[in-house]
Amino acid sequence: MITLHDETWEFIAKIIADLGKAILTVGFASYFFEKLPLLLRISLIIFGIILIIVSIVIFETFKKGEK
């Protein structure tokens, strides 16, 4: 099994959170997003939210292991 340092988990959590925020921000702000089918728009929003939640879970796991 691969073991990662705490700093690596924090880095991964931050990258995933940034990716989720980017998907949501670009999705809401772009004209391209309006032209997508409704199902695809909803799935992109859900995917962005899931990425943010996953990053929170990873970050909280990292913080509990630090104590």
Beta strands, then each sheet from edge to edge (+ up, - down):
end
